[in-house]
Amino acid sequence: MNEKIISNGAVLAASLLSLTVLAQVKNGDKIKLITLDPGHFHAALVQKTMLKGVDARVQVYAPAGPDLQSHLDKINGYNKRGQDATNWNEVVYTGTDFFNKMIAEKKGNVVVMAGNNLKKTEYVKRSIDAGFNVLGDKPMAIDNQHFEMLKSAFANAAQKSWYCTI
């Protein structure tokens, strides 16, 4: 049962990313993923298969620790599995300023967020304000204040034709 749920989650993540992929490819840009502070396995599901139009090099910005290692282990497992192996190349930055570094370097155009629900809404808003598309898991807001911030982020994304999907 859990394997079916995980498989369905991977299909959903790939489908949502495909919407962003289509929008970017129309402009001739290749999708360049950034994984931000992966604290949940949903972040890795986006990379369960290789996706047309998506660069194999993925920037990862996160604090060092078990959440990051778990994420990297999942990607490594996808890369080394016998059937349908992927070839993702994770480029990892673990400084304490990981979020600001991601914003400053702008080495991708789609930020994948799954985990750290206390900071996720701020991550979404600041990423959109900086010009990134966002693919995030639920919940994206955990209280009224964060919900208002999320509404503002979605409005900003809509005005600039960027994507923020859940």
N, C-alpha and C positions, 0 to 999 in steps of 0.2 A: 504494500500500500504506500509506504513512504517513498519508494523508488518511483512510483507512478506520479505522486505529487511533485517530487523533485523534477521529474522529466517534464511534466506539464508546466512547471514554473520556468524551466529553461526555454520551452517553446514560447511562453508568454513574454519572457524577457527579450528573446530574439525578435519576436514580432514587434514589440514596442520600440526596440532599437531600430528595426527596419524602417519605421516611420521617419525617424530622424535621419537614417541613412539615405532614404529617398530624397528628403529635403536637401541634404548636403550634396549628394551626387548631382542633382540638377544644376548646382552651381559649379560643378567640376571639382569639388573638394573631396578628398578622401576622409573618411571618418577616422579620427584619432582619439581613442579612448583614454580617459583618465579615471583611475579608480581612487576614490577619496575615502580614507579612514575606514576600510572594510571591516565591519564588526559583525557581519552576518553572512551566511553562505549565499544569499541572494546576489551579492556582488560578483561572485565567481560564476554564477549561472549564465551571465551574459557572455562569458567566454567558453561555454561548454562545447561550442562548435565554432569553426571559422566562418566568418560572415563576409560575403562579397562586398567589396567597397570599404572594408574596415582594415586599417593598418594592423599588422601583427605586433607592432611595437606598442606597448601599453605603459603609460606613465602611472606610477602608484605613489601617492603621497599619504603618509600615515605615520603615527607614532610607532616606534619599535615595540614589539610585544607579541603576545600569543594570538591576538586577533589577526594581525598582519601575517604572522607565520602560518596560521590556519588557511588564510586566503591563498598565500603563495603555494602551499602544499596542494590545495585543490587545483590550482592552475597547472602545477607540475604534474599532477595526476592526469589531467586532460591531455597534456603534452606527451605523456609516456604510455598512455593506454594502448592496447593492441589494436583495437578497431576504432576507426575515425579519430585518430590522434590529431591534436591541434599543434600549432607551432607558435604559440604566443611568446613574446619576448617582454618580460616584465622589467621595467626600469624603475627602481625603487629609491625614494627619498624619505628618510626617517628623521629629519631634524625636528626640533620642537616647534619650529615655524612652518611646518609642512603646509598648512592651509594658505598662508600668505605667499609662500614659495610657489605653490600651484598657480595662484592668481597672477603673480608677477611673471612667471616663465611662460605661461599660456602655451604649453606644449601639446595641447589637444583641443578638441572642440565639443566633446561630449563627456560630461562628468557623471560617473556611475557612483551612486550612494546607497549603501545598505548597512544600517547599524547606527549606533550612537544617536538615539532618538532625542536626547537632550540638546544636541547641537545641530541636528539635521536641518531644521527649518532655517537657521542662520546660514548654514552651508548652502542651501538651495538659493536663498535670496542673494547672498553675496556672489555666488557663482553666476547666476543670471545677470545680476547687475554688471558683472565683469565681462559679459558677452558669451558665456558658455551655454550650450544646451545641457539639460539635466535629465538623467534617468534615475529615479529614486524609488525605493520601496516604501511600503507603509510601515508605521504611521509617519506622515510628514509633519504633523503638528500634534503636540500633546496637551496643549492648553489654549485658552482663548487668545492670549497674547501672541503665541506662535501661529495660530490660525490667521490672525490679521496680517502677520508678516508674510505668511504663505500666499494669501490673497494678493498682496502687493507684488510678490514675486511673479505670480501667474499673470497679473495685469502687465507688468513690465515685459515679460516674455512675449505676450501677445502683441504688444505694440511694436516689438522689434522683430517679429516673425521668428523667434527662437522657440524651442520646444522644451517643455517641462512635463514629463510623463510620470505617472505613478504605476 
